Amino acid sequence: MQVVLVGGIATPSVYAIDYAKRISKNGFLVLTYDLYGRGYSNVARTANDERLFVSQIVDLLFALKLEGKRVHFVGASMGA
């Protein structure tokens, strides 16, 4: 089972490190990432809106060959 931990507008992915360690100890594959323009991610040269953030995670799941698999999302702030 896969778990994606998503930060928010002012929350970079580093917030999730302790959570990711705990969750992975229970056999889950854990993915954390920074939304465009947050944390260590580059700023996108387009509107920072819902469409951008949805396409970001969809592209990431496809790149990791996780499309079609059950993925649980856990969010903080805007990611909630």
JOZI-V161336 format. One record per residue. SS is DSSP state (H for helix, E for strand, - for the rest). BURIAL is I if it has 9 or more other C-alpha atoms within 8 Angstrom, else O. Layout:
BEGIN
ss->[SS/SS]
burial->[BURIAL/BURIAL]
END
This chain:
BEGIN
ss->[-/E/E/E/E/E/-/-/-/-/-/-/H/H/H/H/H/H/H/H/H/H/H/H/-/-/-/-/E/E/E/E/E/-/-/-/-/-/-/-/-/-/-/-/-/-/-/-/-/H/H/H/H/H/H/H/H/H/H/H/H/H/H/-/-/-/-/-/-/-/E/E/E/E/E/-/H/H/H/-]
burial->[O/I/I/I/I/I/I/I/O/O/I/I/I/O/O/I/O/O/O/I/O/O/I/I/O/O/O/I/O/I/I/I/I/I/I/I/I/I/I/O/I/O/O/O/O/O/O/O/O/O/O/I/I/O/O/I/O/I/O/O/I/I/O/O/O/O/O/O/O/O/O/O/O/I/I/I/I/O/I/O]
END
